[in-house]
Amino acid sequence: MSTLEIKDLHVSIDTEQGTKEILKGVSLTIRTGEIHAIMGPNGSGKSTLASTIAGHPRYNVTSGSITLDGEDVLEMSVDERARAGLFLAMQYPVEVPGVSMTNFLRTAKTAIDGEAPKLRTWTKDVKAAMEQLRIDADFTQRNVNEGFSGGEKKRVEILQLELFKPKFAILDETDSGLDVDALKVVSEGVNRAQSGGNMGTLLITHYTRILRYIKPEFVHVFVDGKVVEEGGPELADRLEEEGYDRYVQGAGAATIAADAAAQA
Amino acid sequence: MTDITTEKARIGAPSTQPLIDGFTEEGENLSPLNTVDSKAPLGGDAVKAHSHGGGVGVPDSSRAGRLTSYALADFKPLTGMEEDWRFTPLKRLRGLHTEVLNGAAPAVTVTAPDSVRVESVDRGDARIGSAAIPEDRVSANAWENFAGATAVTIPAEVQAEGEITLVLTGQGDAPAAQHIVITAEKFSKAVVVLDHQGSAVVSENVEILVEDGAELTVISLQEWSDDSVHASSQQAKLGRDAKFKHIVVSLGGDLVRVTPSARFTAPGAEAEMYGLYFADAGQHLEQRLFVDHAVANCKSNVLYKGALQGKNAHTVWVGDVLIRKEAEGTDTYEANRNLVLTDGARADSVPNLEIETGLIAGAGHASATGRFDDEHLFYLMARGIPEKVARRLVVRGFLNEIIQQIKVPAIEERLTAAVERELAATDN
């Protein structure tokens, strides 16, 4: 049983206009076996949370903490976080020219496990996982993500999730840009990984569509860098019907009130 | 012939009214120094006094107009302002452009199958001058000073088993001249490796004659010691339906300047030219190539890839491709890619494409110099791969595209190991 704990996290980025605060105090606890969905409108900071957990250098943590079973994640380098058991399925996986998928998968697996996987079983595992995700066998010969379609890139992210067996998976809008068939295939992959009982999932999404296939126990609504509402699966159903309008309008009204106060 | 190709072909065609002297509408072209009325080193009389080519062409706007001569005296002393020397630190040439090159030339050891003739010949041999003529002062200096040459001949219709290897071992720092002639006679097939090792200060001329229907690969490896200086003009003349593959690999040496060329003399021939270079701190690795499409229906493809690391690592790539008026049906592409691994390194890359006819199959050029991308690094590290390993994965992959063109397993393995050693040097 592992716990990923995020406490009062504040994150900013440097822009040409100066420092901009994106996360304004986020607290969240995920345990092994749980699925949490983070939902929210564009620009609410969902992806920033994902990238910050993974350690992307663009994001500066100004205060707060992230711990994995009590260990300070913020003190770890990007690769150390991955080896500690955190996995980020990226929203826009980059193409890495010159590095074949076979070579990449084996190198990463070796780094994460601390020893090279046994060649025979590894090849079999990769092949089986690829078949389940309906990825063509010739992908192993191609360079990482090079020339893959959007849907293929997302499947390859889930392939890695299944092969690397992390303690916590953070899925950053893995569902966006997928057609229904691909969405099902990808969701099945996540559910398979989750069903092992040794993983917790943080599912970040803009749409409720994926929640038909992956069932979260906890739903957190993100607006303007903060969690504004939390609940169970019924909250997702409500969002499906009503959308984010009531949160966004609320934020707008607050801004107008603040402006009025400033002018008075 | 589609409209699109015609349009493409017009790109880079010499402008009739250049806006700035020495510049075409494509931007930087050739130095404005060498005009007939100029008093600059290659200007004035030098322009007219061609011993070959007769001074046709416009020296400051076309690669066709460059001075060529077997006589050193025809080339004026270098100032560093000349177009083809402007990137080269002349002070580090250690006399290759100024001294009499009478030092001991690198010793040549040849391994070849019995079907191939290898001879030591003197200056009077008929093969000398069959494929090349110096195009710069350093090359002409070697031509004037070389004592004897190594001539490798693959007889007509012979398919040489295994590769022909010439190990050239440097004999110290006295400036020297070297001459090699490789002749692939009609319908022969062979792979020739020039393996440069040891410590040397040498100007080298390599003549390569690929006769009708012959298929020749020449691989030139520069794994010199750190103090070496090497200028190498490697000129190939291609006959009808000839296939020529040229691979340059420069890893060692203080200053290495390789100037390969492929000249088409009859239709149907193909040239592939590849290069790999890896410059460390302080190293100057330069490659200037020339593909001369002088006749119709020939194909050429050029790809050079370089990696740079460390302070004042400097690489230069200049690719001149000329499609003459007669060269209808030409298909050509040239590209250069550089990967800058650390701060303080500099990669110069200049692709020049001159097109004098619109009736071609295709012509393109490309150049890109990039840093090792932070997003690549993040992606690989987010999968648990440490930074050093990630960097190695990417560089190995980047350069492997050239290494796998060699197709001589022993050399491929050796170069892969050499690249690993270069990368290990950054780990300090």
Interface residues (C-beta under 8 A of the other chain):
Chain A: A54 G55 H56 P57 S77 V78 D79 R81 A82 R83 L88 M90 P93 V94 V96 P97 G98 V99 S100 N103 F104 T107 A108 A111 I112 N143 V144 Q160 F164
Chain B: D373 D374 E375 H376 F378 Y379 L380 M381 A382 R383 G384 I385 P386 E387 V389 A390 L393 V394 V395 R396 G397 F398 L399 N400 E401
